[in-house]
């Protein structure tokens, strides 16, 4: 936002309307200053006059939906309408005959914060409508074995604040041998729609099931993937559940490591982050922690560039500009220039100026309690998934088209359902990353703030009205 504010200031003229630079999703937007002031005053006036409905309305539809979801999820038990057979949006005769739809939910991939919040929201949204939710334990392996349980309202009480995955999850994906068993279990439990929450394995699982619909009729059901991985390496979304919490953990750890050398002059820390081949965590943690460099797979480094970085850091420390350096490295940034090599290089080339220490953060990046962002995003994504399932099941009779098997992601400024078969064209399966990643555009800021020579490319911040901004995901 600071860089965007500088760009807005440089582009402004004497006649330009004053604006407010803010973030909407992952995109910088410019809002008219006076319109924002008038909108804020209108909300304050409505609150003072105790016109609560008007105050909520002035905040936009997004705020209204969030408020309604909050009221529903905080109930101790489902409303009477869900028990008596009156389900919003579902024909009464169907509810009386079958009790709503039967929807399945499961995990695939590594656990991360935000998964439990999404499960809680999905279960309660479904039960609120009168639908039945069956949860699969231990991912694909649990589905093959029939480890399935019907979920109740009270079983997910307190899940929103808990990290990990209470349903259990594994990295296993379907195989040729397990496909028939999966189809058999889906048919056995009468699952009419399947939600898979997880990382690249979840995306790969749903893609494989979709591509085998011609062989197994049980796979011809609506399917949704909610991306949940600290690596943020799933195509079709700018953010995944868990990556915000992991980023907060890494930043806090980096701050603590720096503080450990508070009384030690001239020391540089080399820190290895997780993320597989995706450099999101190293890049964003580097920006947040004021790193001097962040090495990632997406931007290969030569030995000359590494030596230049060492000399640049040594010159800053020798001149008294800084006393402690911070260098981050993604775990798969380079096969040859690994963390140990970077440590020895900085130690040797900077031996006359600073000492070097190395830290491999490991699985502590996956732990902790979910951040507010991950809790809210998981809650809202699950609620939108329920709406999508209901619309599909009511409007369509057969589910063989690509649009009946989708990834729910945040793309720029909105939630978007994208067919997984379409995303296959934009996926690097060898390295398990999307072919295009939005955060690479902000990497020049990392070098600029570390006093390297670099150029920040304008993100093309868009000017929007206050009403349009109020309908955003934030």
Secondary structure, DSSP 8 states (H G I E B T S, - for coil): -HHHHHHHHHH--TT---EEEEEETTEEEEEEHHHHHHHHHHHHHHHHTT-HHHHHHHT-HHHHHHHHHHHHHT-SS--HHHHHT--TTS-HHHHHHH-S-EEEEEEESS--TTHHHHHHHHHHHHHHHT-EEEEESSHHHHHHHT-EEE--SGGGTTGGG--S-TT---S----HHHHHHHHHHHHHTT--EEEEEESHHHHHHHHHHHHTTTT-GGG-SEEEEEEB-TT---TT-S--BTHHHHHHHHHHHHHHHHHHTTTSSSEEEEEEE--TT--HHHHHHHHHHT-SEEE-TTS---HHHHHHHHHHHHHHHHTTS-SEEEEEEETTS-SSS-HHHHHHHHHHHTTTT-EEEEEE-GGGGG-S---HHHHHHHHHHHHHHHHHHHHHHHH-S---SGGGEEEEEEETTEEEEEEHHHHGGGEETTTTEES--GGGGGHHHHHHHTT----------EEE-HHHHHTS--
